[in-house]
Amino acid sequence: MPLAPEHLAYPLRRLGMDHERYAWSMMTDRPPLRWPDGQPLAVWVNVSLEHFPLNPVGTPVKLPGNMTMPYPDLRHFTLRDYGNRVGAWRVLEALDRFGVQASWAVNACLTERHPQILRAALARGDEFVGHSWSMDTPHAGGLAADAEDALVAKSLAALRGFSGQPVAGWLSPGKLQSPDTPEILKRHGVTWFCDWVNDELPYRFRTAEGELWSLPLATEIEDRFVIMDNQHSESEWAEQVIDACTFLLAEARETGAGRLLSLSIHPWVIGQPHRIKHLETVLAHLMAQDGVWNARPQQILDAVEAPARHPPG
């Protein structure tokens, strides 16, 4: 007996991914972005401040970078803790030295564990981004929606109360999401997230609660991904970031459309004494380029939204 015709129909088949989360488009077909003062390249630096528990539960999944040895895995725990005790301060000094504005994706438990670092970031006028409670609170399939809702609410309340900022952005640990994450974020006042890396420019993202912005935070030039996962040298990481900057500047000038370089760094990785000079090399190069606009994420989204608020004519 043949299948009924409805079994052969797939209403979500379309260009791009088979869902209705966003309107799929090629970057080359979109109206060109214009950054302030006609600058061709926006540069966004994000620092992830993280706490990896010594005894992770790993429910519903274990996040990358977590403990791997039998308890107590002091080898990996203390290396991650080094980032908050030592590496973050080196990163702060490097940002200050080269006048770099940044955002900080913060595990909210650090408001209790390491408030000194957070105060130093706030003193620079930098922007906080929600990063869940810790690196043992993944947002992934298998996490009940009410539990995830409570986790997001708890994390944002801690960060907002500590910083006095609206904390409108979100980076999920490991860039994982459950099917409910976008709706939960929107419900709790988040207006943008940076988990999806299928683009280089911001785009509108649909949820049942209303629209979000997806602001991609590049994985391919992230310090942890390049140095720890791909096992490239520190100097190769720096070369890759500089190459990306060179290419994006040239592409922006050639096309007349603004481009975005997003750089994700982790103090427990790049704050090591044998690596920090490579971060300094990268920051010095980025800030020395003619045509670079160094901006925090909310400034970038404000610039993207400006034409809609003030249409020509």
C-alpha positions as CSV (number, residue, x, y, z in Angstrom):
1,M,0.0,0.0,0.0
2,P,1.6,3.3,-1.0
3,L,2.1,6.2,1.5
4,A,-0.5,8.9,1.6
5,P,0.6,12.1,-0.2
6,E,1.0,14.0,3.0
7,H,3.9,11.8,4.0
8,L,5.9,13.1,1.0
9,A,5.2,16.8,1.8
10,Y,7.7,18.7,3.9
11,P,6.4,22.3,4.4
12,L,9.6,23.6,6.0
13,R,11.9,22.7,3.0
14,R,13.5,26.0,2.0
15,L,16.8,27.8,1.5
16,G,19.1,27.6,4.5
17,M,18.1,25.6,7.5
18,D,14.6,24.0,7.7
19,H,13.1,26.3,10.3
20,E,11.4,29.6,10.7
21,R,13.9,31.2,13.1
22,Y,15.2,33.8,10.6
23,A,14.8,34.9,7.0
24,W,17.7,33.2,5.2
25,S,19.9,35.4,3.0
26,M,23.3,35.6,1.5
27,M,25.4,38.4,3.0
28,T,26.2,39.7,-0.5
29,D,22.4,40.3,-1.2
30,R,21.7,42.4,1.9
31,P,21.6,46.2,2.1
32,P,25.2,47.3,3.1
33,L,25.8,48.2,6.7
34,R,27.2,51.6,7.5
35,W,29.3,52.0,10.7
36,P,29.7,55.4,12.4
37,D,31.9,57.9,10.6
38,G,32.0,55.6,7.6
39,Q,34.5,53.2,9.2
40,P,34.6,50.0,7.2
41,L,35.3,47.5,10.0
42,A,33.8,47.1,13.5
43,V,35.9,45.3,16.0
44,W,34.3,43.7,19.0
45,V,36.4,42.0,21.7
46,N,34.6,39.7,24.2
47,V,36.3,38.3,27.4
48,S,34.7,35.2,28.9
49,L,35.0,35.0,32.7
50,E,34.1,31.5,33.8
51,H,33.9,29.3,36.8
52,F,34.4,25.5,36.3
53,P,33.3,23.6,39.4
54,L,35.6,21.0,40.7
55,N,32.8,18.4,40.8
56,P,30.7,19.1,37.7
57,V,27.3,17.4,37.5
58,G,27.3,17.5,33.7
59,T,23.5,17.5,33.3
60,P,22.2,17.2,30.7
61,V,25.7,17.3,29.1
62,K,29.2,18.1,30.1
63,L,30.5,21.4,28.7
64,P,33.8,21.7,26.8
65,G,36.7,22.6,29.0
66,N,35.3,20.9,32.1
67,M,37.0,18.4,34.4
68,T,38.1,15.2,32.7
69,M,40.2,13.3,35.3
70,P,38.9,11.4,38.4
71,Y,37.7,13.6,41.2
72,P,39.4,15.8,42.4
73,D,40.7,16.9,39.0
74,L,43.0,19.6,40.4
75,R,45.1,19.7,37.2
76,H,42.2,21.2,35.2
77,F,40.4,23.0,37.9
78,T,43.4,25.0,39.0
79,L,44.2,25.9,35.4
80,R,40.7,27.4,34.9
81,D,40.9,29.1,38.3
82,Y,44.2,30.6,37.2
83,G,42.3,32.7,34.7
84,N,40.3,34.5,37.5
85,R,43.3,34.8,39.9
86,V,46.0,35.9,37.4
87,G,45.1,35.8,33.7
88,A,42.1,38.2,33.9
89,W,44.3,41.0,35.4
90,R,46.8,40.6,32.5
91,V,43.9,40.9,30.0
92,L,42.6,44.0,31.8
93,E,46.1,45.6,31.6
94,A,46.4,44.7,27.9
95,L,42.9,46.2,27.1
96,D,43.9,49.4,29.0
97,R,47.2,49.7,27.4
98,F,45.8,49.7,23.9
99,G,42.5,51.6,24.8
100,V,40.3,48.7,23.8
101,Q,36.6,48.7,24.7
102,A,35.3,45.2,25.4
103,S,32.3,43.2,26.7
104,W,32.6,40.5,29.4
105,A,30.5,37.3,29.2
106,V,30.3,36.5,32.9
107,N,29.2,33.3,34.7
108,A,26.9,34.9,37.3
109,C,28.3,32.9,40.2
110,L,31.4,35.2,39.9
111,T,29.5,38.0,41.4
112,E,29.9,36.0,44.6
113,R,33.2,34.4,44.0
114,H,35.4,37.0,42.3
115,P,33.7,40.4,42.5
116,Q,37.0,42.2,42.2
117,I,37.5,41.3,38.6
118,L,33.9,42.4,37.8
119,R,34.3,45.7,39.5
120,A,37.5,46.3,37.5
121,A,35.7,45.6,34.2
122,L,32.8,47.9,35.2
123,A,35.2,50.7,36.1
124,R,36.3,50.7,32.4
125,G,32.7,51.2,31.3
126,D,32.6,47.8,29.7
127,E,29.4,45.9,28.9
128,F,28.3,42.7,30.8
129,V,26.9,39.8,28.8
130,G,24.9,36.9,30.5
131,H,26.8,33.7,30.5
132,S,24.6,31.5,32.6
133,W,25.5,30.6,36.3
134,S,28.6,28.6,35.7
135,M,30.3,26.3,33.3
136,D,28.3,23.4,34.7
137,T,24.9,24.9,33.8
138,P,24.5,24.0,30.1
139,H,21.5,25.1,28.1
140,A,20.9,22.0,26.0
141,G,18.3,19.5,25.0
142,G,17.2,17.5,28.0
143,L,17.0,20.5,30.3
144,A,13.4,21.0,31.4
145,A,12.0,24.4,30.3
146,D,11.0,25.5,33.8
147,A,14.5,24.7,35.1
148,E,16.1,26.6,32.3
149,D,13.8,29.5,32.8
150,A,14.8,29.6,36.5
151,L,18.5,29.4,35.6
152,V,18.3,32.3,33.2
153,A,16.3,34.4,35.7
154,K,18.8,33.7,38.5
155,S,21.8,34.4,36.3
156,L,20.5,37.7,34.9
157,A,19.2,38.9,38.3
158,A,22.7,38.4,39.8
159,L,24.5,40.2,36.9
160,R,22.0,43.1,36.7
161,G,21.9,43.6,40.5
162,F,25.7,43.6,40.6
163,S,26.4,45.8,37.6
164,G,23.4,48.1,37.4
165,Q,23.4,47.4,33.7
166,P,20.4,46.1,31.7
167,V,22.5,43.0,30.6
168,A,20.7,42.7,27.3
169,G,23.1,40.2,25.7
170,W,23.7,36.5,26.2
171,L,26.3,33.9,25.4
172,S,25.4,30.4,26.4
173,P,28.2,28.3,27.9
174,G,29.7,26.2,25.0
175,K,27.3,28.1,22.7
176,L,24.8,25.4,23.4
177,Q,21.0,26.0,23.3
178,S,17.9,24.0,24.1
179,P,14.9,24.3,21.9
180,D,13.5,26.7,24.5
181,T,16.5,29.0,25.0
182,P,15.7,31.8,22.6
183,E,12.1,32.2,23.9
184,I,13.3,32.1,27.5
185,L,16.0,34.7,26.9
186,K,13.5,37.0,25.2
187,R,11.0,36.6,28.1
188,H,13.7,37.7,30.5
189,G,14.6,40.9,28.7
190,V,17.5,39.7,26.6
191,T,17.5,41.4,23.2
192,W,20.5,39.7,21.5
193,F,22.6,36.5,21.8
194,C,25.8,35.3,20.2
195,D,25.5,31.5,20.2
196,W,24.9,31.0,16.4
197,V,28.0,31.4,14.2
198,N,26.4,31.0,10.8
199,D,27.1,34.6,9.8
200,E,29.6,37.5,10.4
201,L,26.9,40.2,10.7
202,P,23.9,40.7,13.0
203,Y,20.6,39.4,11.8
204,R,17.0,39.2,13.1
205,F,16.1,36.0,15.0
206,R,12.5,35.0,15.5
207,T,11.1,33.6,18.8
208,A,7.5,33.0,19.9
209,E,8.1,35.8,22.4
210,G,9.2,38.3,19.8
211,E,12.4,39.1,17.8
212,L,16.0,38.9,19.1
213,W,19.2,39.9,17.4
214,S,21.7,37.2,16.6
215,L,25.1,38.8,16.9
216,P,27.7,36.1,15.9
217,L,30.8,35.7,18.1
218,A,33.3,34.0,15.9
219,T,34.6,30.5,16.9
220,E,37.2,30.1,14.3
221,I,39.6,32.8,15.7
222,E,38.7,32.2,19.4
223,D,41.8,31.7,21.5
224,R,40.6,28.5,23.2
225,F,39.4,26.9,19.9
226,V,42.6,27.7,18.0
227,I,45.2,27.1,20.8
228,M,43.6,24.4,22.9
229,D,41.3,22.5,20.4
230,N,43.2,22.9,17.2
231,Q,46.6,22.9,19.0
232,H,48.0,25.8,17.0
233,S,50.7,27.9,18.5
234,E,50.0,31.3,20.2
235,S,51.8,33.1,17.4
236,E,49.7,31.2,14.8
237,W,46.6,32.4,16.6
238,A,47.7,36.0,16.5
239,E,48.6,35.6,12.8
240,Q,45.1,34.2,12.1
241,V,43.4,37.2,13.9
242,I,45.5,39.7,12.0
243,D,44.8,37.9,8.7
244,A,41.1,38.1,9.4
245,C,41.4,41.8,10.1
246,T,43.4,42.4,6.9
247,F,40.9,40.5,4.8
248,L,37.8,42.1,6.3
249,L,39.1,45.6,6.0
250,A,39.9,45.0,2.3
251,E,36.5,43.4,1.7
252,A,34.6,46.2,3.4
253,R,36.5,48.8,1.3
254,E,36.0,46.8,-1.9
255,T,32.2,46.3,-1.4
256,G,31.4,49.5,0.4
257,A,29.6,47.5,3.1
258,G,30.6,47.4,6.8
259,R,32.1,44.3,8.2
260,L,32.5,42.9,11.7
261,L,35.5,41.2,13.4
262,S,34.4,39.6,16.7
263,L,37.2,38.2,18.9
264,S,36.5,35.9,21.8
265,I,39.2,35.4,24.5
266,H,39.5,33.5,27.8
267,P,41.9,34.7,30.6
268,W,42.8,31.1,31.6
269,V,44.1,30.6,28.0
270,I,45.5,33.8,26.7
271,G,46.4,35.3,30.1
272,Q,49.4,32.9,30.5
273,P,52.8,34.6,30.7
274,H,54.0,32.8,27.5
275,R,50.8,33.9,25.6
276,I,49.9,37.4,26.8
277,K,52.4,39.1,24.4
278,H,50.5,37.6,21.5
279,L,47.2,39.1,22.7
280,E,49.1,42.4,23.0
281,T,50.3,42.0,19.4
282,V,46.8,41.4,18.2
283,L,45.3,44.4,20.1
284,A,48.1,46.7,19.0
285,H,47.5,45.7,15.4
286,L,43.7,46.1,15.5
287,M,43.8,49.5,17.1
288,A,46.5,50.8,14.8
289,Q,44.4,50.1,11.6
290,D,42.9,53.0,9.7
291,G,39.2,52.3,9.3
292,V,38.6,50.2,12.5
293,W,35.8,51.1,14.8
294,N,36.3,49.4,18.2
295,A,32.8,49.0,19.7
296,R,30.9,47.1,22.4
297,P,28.1,44.9,21.2
298,Q,25.2,47.2,22.2
299,Q,26.9,50.0,20.2
300,I,27.1,47.7,17.2
301,L,23.4,46.8,17.4
302,D,22.5,50.5,17.9
303,A,24.4,51.3,14.6
304,V,22.6,48.4,12.8
305,E,19.2,49.6,14.0
306,A,19.9,53.3,13.3
307,P,18.8,53.2,9.6
308,A,15.5,51.7,10.6
309,R,14.9,54.4,13.2
310,H,16.0,57.2,10.9
311,P,15.2,56.2,7.3
312,P,16.6,58.4,4.5
313,G,14.4,61.3,3.3
